[in-house]
Amino acid sequence: MSEKGEAPPLQFPCEFPIKAMGKANCELDVIVVEIVRRHAPDVAEGAVHTRDSNEGNYISVTVTVNATSREQLDAIYQDLVDCEAVIMAI
């Protein structure tokens, strides 16, 4: 049994949404998908969703991947946070 507040461990493979946010004035969706595909080349066409902020200054990009391991997810997140166009990845 996990302690209160702890998320249960992931069971791989699993569908996992990865979200990145950045300024709306760049092609963030293209950048994020390119980064994610380095580690998960089988990203489906309908697996990418974008959403503009209320004032249109920022955009969020969510890519749902078929994650195969914690190491794969860690590598994706590391590449996203290393990218200058990405303000935050969750």
C-alpha positions in Angstrom: 0.0 0.0 0.0 1.4 3.4 -0.9 1.6 6.3 1.6 -0.9 9.1 1.4 0.0 11.6 -1.3 2.1 9.1 -3.3 1.0 8.2 -6.8 0.8 4.5 -7.6 3.7 3.3 -9.7 3.1 3.3 -13.4 2.7 -0.1 -15.2 4.4 -0.1 -18.6 3.5 0.0 -21.3 0.8 2.6 -20.8 -0.8 5.6 -22.4 0.8 8.7 -20.9 0.1 12.4 -21.6 3.0 14.8 -21.8 2.3 18.5 -21.7 4.6 21.3 -22.6 3.9 25.1 -22.4 5.6 28.0 -24.1 5.1 31.3 -25.9 2.4 31.2 -28.6 4.6 33.1 -31.1 6.7 30.0 -32.0 5.7 26.7 -33.6 5.7 25.0 -30.2 3.5 22.1 -31.4 6.1 21.2 -34.1 9.0 21.5 -31.7 7.4 19.4 -28.9 6.3 16.6 -31.3 9.8 16.5 -32.8 11.3 16.1 -29.3 8.8 13.5 -28.2 9.3 11.5 -31.4 13.0 11.1 -30.7 12.0 8.8 -27.9 8.6 7.6 -29.0 8.5 7.4 -32.8 5.1 5.8 -32.9 3.2 9.0 -31.9 -0.2 8.7 -33.5 -1.7 11.6 -35.6 -4.6 12.2 -33.2 -2.3 12.1 -30.1 -1.4 15.8 -30.2 -3.7 18.5 -28.8 -3.0 22.2 -28.4 -4.7 24.9 -26.4 -4.1 28.6 -26.3 -4.1 30.6 -23.1 -7.0 33.0 -22.4 -5.1 36.0 -23.7 -3.4 34.1 -26.5 0.1 34.7 -25.3 0.9 31.1 -24.4 0.1 27.7 -25.8 0.1 24.2 -24.3 0.8 21.1 -26.3 -0.2 17.7 -25.0 1.2 14.6 -26.7 -0.1 11.2 -25.5 2.5 8.5 -26.0 2.6 4.8 -25.5 5.2 4.9 -22.7 7.4 1.8 -22.4 9.5 2.7 -19.4 10.3 5.4 -16.8 13.6 6.0 -18.5 11.9 6.8 -21.7 9.6 9.4 -20.0 12.6 10.9 -18.1 14.5 11.3 -21.4 11.5 13.0 -23.0 11.1 15.4 -20.1 14.8 16.2 -20.0 14.8 17.1 -23.7 11.7 19.2 -23.3 13.1 21.2 -20.3 16.4 21.6 -22.2 14.6 23.3 -25.1 14.6 27.1 -25.0 11.0 27.3 -26.5 9.6 25.2 -23.6 8.8 27.2 -20.5 7.4 24.3 -18.5 6.8 20.5 -19.0 4.4 18.5 -16.9 
